[in-house]
Amino acid sequence: MTQDLPPRVSGTRTAGRRLRSDAARNVELLVTAARALFDERGTEVPLDEIARRAGVGNATLYRNFPTRGDLLVAVYSEEVDALCGHGAALLETSPAGEALFAWLDLFVVHAATRRALALAAISQGPDGQRGDLAEGWHASMRSTMATLLAPAQEAGAVRPDLTAADLLALTNATALASTDPADAVRLMRVLRGGVEPRPDLRP
């Protein structure tokens, strides 16, 4: 009796799976190395040093992360996901206006703490193009902002002429202008006075 043998798998398919697996592992190694070096020495650490710690070549790093901003976004993506999740939770538990302003406080503290990430969110790549990872991060934040803003406007808690892009720009600018997270929250209180509806003060 002959032993049953598993079906043969073509070399091309096997190689394809190995490449995909290797590429995913390279990304994981790069993100892990970048997170460690960013925490140790700040976000301006040379990119080739990140590649060396990850045990991959510079070409592999730039193929996966064309810009420093893309790498920053990948490193902090879990924090961004959690921040967006807080937005949905606040909308379920608080009045629309308070949910928006509570999330803006969370957002500005996060951006002030991770100032380099805030810069990555508004920076543009070569030829004015934002990197794919940075664009995905920005889209998630814009979507969360829009989800919170619309009901706040419907409730009359926020000026109707504001857009999600307006609030993202204002919040990022506040974070970048602040001296620390507490100062960022204070400045957001000032900003809040400008985005809430106000009676016409003209004589």
C-alpha positions as CSV (number, residue, x, y, z in Angstrom):
1,M,0.0,0.0,0.0
2,T,1.4,3.3,-1.0
3,Q,1.3,6.2,1.5
4,D,-1.0,9.0,0.6
5,L,1.0,12.1,-0.2
6,P,-0.3,15.7,0.2
7,P,-1.0,17.5,-3.0
8,R,1.9,19.4,-4.5
9,V,2.0,23.1,-4.1
10,S,3.5,25.0,-7.0
11,G,6.7,26.8,-6.2
12,T,5.2,30.1,-7.3
13,R,2.3,29.9,-4.8
14,T,4.6,28.8,-2.0
15,A,7.0,31.7,-2.7
16,G,4.1,34.1,-2.8
17,R,2.9,33.1,0.6
18,R,6.5,33.3,2.0
19,L,7.0,36.7,0.5
20,R,3.7,38.0,2.1
21,S,4.7,36.4,5.4
22,D,8.2,37.9,5.3
23,A,6.8,41.3,4.3
24,A,4.4,41.3,7.3
25,R,7.2,40.3,9.6
26,N,9.5,43.0,8.3
27,V,6.8,45.6,9.0
28,E,6.3,44.3,12.5
29,L,10.1,44.4,13.1
30,L,10.4,47.9,11.8
31,V,7.4,49.2,13.9
32,T,8.8,47.5,17.1
33,A,12.3,48.9,16.5
34,A,10.9,52.4,15.7
35,R,8.7,52.5,18.9
36,A,11.7,51.5,21.1
37,L,14.0,54.1,19.5
38,F,11.4,56.8,19.5
39,D,10.8,56.2,23.2
40,E,14.6,56.1,23.9
41,R,15.8,59.0,21.8
42,G,12.9,60.9,20.3
43,T,11.3,60.7,16.9
44,E,14.2,62.3,15.0
45,V,16.4,59.2,15.4
46,P,18.0,58.3,12.0
47,L,15.8,56.0,9.9
48,D,18.8,53.8,9.0
49,E,19.4,53.2,12.7
50,I,15.8,51.9,12.9
51,A,16.4,49.6,10.0
52,R,19.6,48.3,11.6
53,R,17.8,47.6,14.9
54,A,15.0,45.8,13.0
55,G,17.6,43.7,11.1
56,V,16.4,44.8,7.7
57,G,17.9,46.9,4.9
58,N,17.1,50.5,4.3
59,A,15.3,49.6,1.0
60,T,12.9,47.5,3.0
61,L,12.2,50.3,5.4
62,Y,11.5,52.9,2.7
63,R,9.4,50.4,0.7
64,N,7.1,50.0,3.6
65,F,7.4,53.5,5.1
66,P,8.3,56.1,2.4
67,T,8.3,58.9,5.0
68,R,9.1,59.4,8.7
69,G,5.5,60.5,9.1
70,D,4.2,57.1,7.8
71,L,6.4,55.3,10.3
72,L,5.2,57.6,13.1
73,V,1.6,56.8,12.2
74,A,2.2,53.1,12.2
75,V,4.0,53.2,15.6
76,Y,1.1,55.1,17.2
77,S,-1.8,53.5,15.3
78,E,-3.1,51.6,18.3
79,E,-3.3,54.9,20.2
80,V,-5.2,56.5,17.3
81,D,-7.6,53.5,17.1
82,A,-8.3,53.9,20.8
83,L,-8.9,57.6,20.5
84,C,-11.4,57.1,17.7
85,G,-13.1,54.4,19.8
86,H,-13.5,56.9,22.6
87,G,-15.4,59.2,20.2
88,A,-18.0,56.6,19.5
89,A,-18.3,55.7,23.2
90,L,-18.8,59.4,24.2
91,L,-21.6,59.8,21.7
92,E,-23.5,57.0,23.2
93,T,-23.1,58.2,26.8
94,S,-23.2,62.0,26.6
95,P,-25.2,64.8,25.0
96,A,-24.0,65.5,21.5
97,G,-22.3,68.8,22.3
98,E,-20.5,67.6,25.4
99,A,-19.5,64.4,23.6
100,L,-17.8,66.5,20.9
101,F,-16.0,68.8,23.3
102,A,-14.9,65.9,25.6
103,W,-13.4,64.2,22.6
104,L,-11.7,67.4,21.4
105,D,-10.0,67.5,24.9
106,L,-8.8,63.9,24.5
107,F,-7.6,64.6,21.0
108,V,-5.7,67.8,21.9
109,V,-4.0,66.1,24.9
110,H,-3.0,63.2,22.7
111,A,-1.7,65.5,19.9
112,A,0.2,67.7,22.4
113,T,1.7,64.6,24.0
114,R,2.6,63.0,20.7
115,R,3.6,66.3,19.0
116,A,5.5,64.5,16.2
117,L,2.3,62.5,15.4
118,A,0.3,65.8,15.1
119,L,2.9,67.1,12.7
120,A,2.8,63.9,10.7
121,A,-1.0,64.2,10.4
122,I,-0.8,67.6,8.7
123,S,2.4,67.0,6.7
124,Q,2.6,66.1,3.0
125,G,4.9,63.7,1.3
126,P,6.8,64.1,-1.9
127,D,5.0,66.0,-4.6
128,G,2.4,67.1,-2.1
129,Q,1.1,63.6,-1.6
130,R,0.3,62.3,1.9
131,G,1.6,58.8,2.5
132,D,-0.9,55.9,2.5
133,L,-0.6,55.2,6.2
134,A,-0.8,58.9,7.2
135,E,-3.8,59.4,4.9
136,G,-5.5,56.4,6.5
137,W,-4.9,57.8,10.0
138,H,-6.1,61.2,8.9
139,A,-9.2,59.7,7.3
140,S,-10.1,57.9,10.6
141,M,-9.7,61.0,12.6
142,R,-11.8,63.0,10.1
143,S,-14.5,60.4,10.1
144,T,-14.7,60.4,13.9
145,M,-14.7,64.2,14.0
146,A,-17.5,64.3,11.4
147,T,-19.5,61.7,13.3
148,L,-19.4,63.8,16.5
149,L,-19.8,67.2,14.8
150,A,-23.0,66.5,12.9
151,P,-25.2,65.7,15.9
152,A,-23.6,68.6,17.9
153,Q,-24.6,71.0,15.1
154,E,-28.1,69.5,14.9
155,A,-28.4,70.1,18.7
156,G,-27.3,73.7,18.3
157,A,-24.2,73.2,20.4
158,V,-21.8,74.1,17.6
159,R,-21.8,76.7,14.8
160,P,-23.4,75.2,11.6
161,D,-20.7,76.6,9.3
162,L,-17.9,74.5,10.8
163,T,-16.6,71.4,9.1
164,A,-14.7,68.4,10.5
165,A,-11.6,69.6,8.6
166,D,-11.9,73.0,10.3
167,L,-11.9,71.4,13.8
168,L,-9.1,69.0,12.9
169,A,-6.9,71.9,11.8
170,L,-7.8,74.1,14.8
171,T,-7.2,71.2,17.3
172,N,-3.9,70.3,15.7
173,A,-2.8,73.9,15.7
174,T,-3.8,74.3,19.4
175,A,-1.7,71.2,20.3
176,L,1.3,72.4,18.4
177,A,1.1,75.9,20.0
178,S,0.7,74.6,23.5
179,T,3.5,74.3,26.0
180,D,2.2,71.0,27.5
181,P,-1.0,69.0,27.6
182,A,-2.6,71.1,30.4
183,D,-1.9,74.2,28.4
184,A,-3.5,72.5,25.4
185,V,-6.7,71.9,27.3
186,R,-6.7,75.5,28.5
187,L,-6.4,76.8,24.9
188,M,-9.2,74.4,23.9
189,R,-11.5,76.2,26.4
190,V,-10.7,79.4,24.5
191,L,-11.3,77.8,21.2
192,R,-14.6,76.4,22.4
193,G,-15.9,80.0,22.8
194,G,-15.2,80.5,19.1
195,V,-17.0,77.4,17.8
196,E,-20.1,77.6,20.0
197,P,-23.1,79.6,18.6
198,R,-23.2,83.1,19.9
199,P,-25.9,85.8,19.7
200,D,-25.3,88.5,17.2
201,L,-23.3,91.2,19.1
202,R,-23.6,93.9,16.4
203,P,-25.4,97.0,17.5
